[in-house]
Amino acid sequence: MSVTAPNPPLGANQSLLRVIKSDTVRHGARLTKRELEVLSLIAEGHSSREAAETLYLSKRTVDFHLSNIYDKLQVNNRVQAFCVATRLGLLPFEPSYSHARAEA
């Protein structure tokens, strides 16, 4: 009989993300190239309409891709989608300090 040490307590968000990540990895969440393009633009702060214009799509198509992304990553909104996608390595996390530099 092996005894393992219990996991340290996690905050509600960390615990939820761990469950989402393990379940998503188990099911092999794969985003299409277009879904990654949409999510990248949304992560940069673009609205659905702006992303649609950039990708030469309708807003409805962008929203359709977002819905698919939410389903695949098992999230409910853009912020959660970005967080889970970066934690899974689907999107690179590149912090932008341009606002801080411009003010300095």
N, C-alpha and C positions, 0 to 999 in steps of 0.2 A: 504494500500500500504506500503510494507516494503522497507526500504532503507538499502542497505548493503554497507560497505566501499569497495572501489576498492582494488583489490590486488596490492601490491607494484610491481613496475616494475621489471622484471626479465631479466637477461642476455639472450642472444639468446640460449645458451646451456641449461640453466636451464628451459627456456620456452619449448624448444623442448623436453627435458627429461620429463617434466610434462605431455605434450601431449602424448608422447609415453607411459609413465607409466599408465596414466589413461585409454588409449585405450587398452593397453595390459592387464591390470587388468580386464577391462570390458569383454574382450574376453577370460579371463581365460587362459593366456599363461602358458602352462605346458610343461616342458621339460622332456623327458624320462630319465631314469636312465643313459643310455649310452650317451645321449646328455650332461647331467650334468658332466659325467666323462670326456668327450672330452673337454668341456668348462673349466673345472677345470685344466686340463693339459695345455691347451692353455693359461689360465690366469697365470699359473706358469711360462710362458715363453717358453714352448716347441713348436717346430715347428709341423706342421701336420705330418711330417714323424716320428718325435720322439714320438708323441702321438700314432701314428699307431703302432709303435714297442712296446710301453708300454702296449697297449690294445690288442695286437695280431690281429690287423686289417690291411687292406691295407690303403695306403695314400688316395686313392680314396674314401674309405668308411668314413674316418675321414672328408674329405672335403664335402662329402654328408651330414654328421651330422652337420657340420658347416653351410652349406647352409640352412638346416632345422631350426637351431637355429636362424640364421639371419632373416628368414621369420617369425618365431614365435615371436621374440622380436622386429621385425620391425626396424632392424639396417642394416648397410652396411659393418661393419668390426669387427675384434676381440676386439678392444678396446671398441667400443660402446656396443658390446655384453656383455663384462665383466661389464661395468658400469651399464647397465640396469639390468642385472641379479643380481648384488649386491644390487641395489636400491630396487628391487622387493623382495629381501630376498631369491632368488633362489640359490645364492652362498654366503657363508660367506666371509666377508672381513677380512683377517688376514694380516695386514702389516708385512712385513719381514724386520728386521733391521740387518740381519746377516752380510751384507757388512759393515755397520757402525761399528758393534762390532768387526769384524775381523781387521779393520784398527786402532781401538783404542788401 
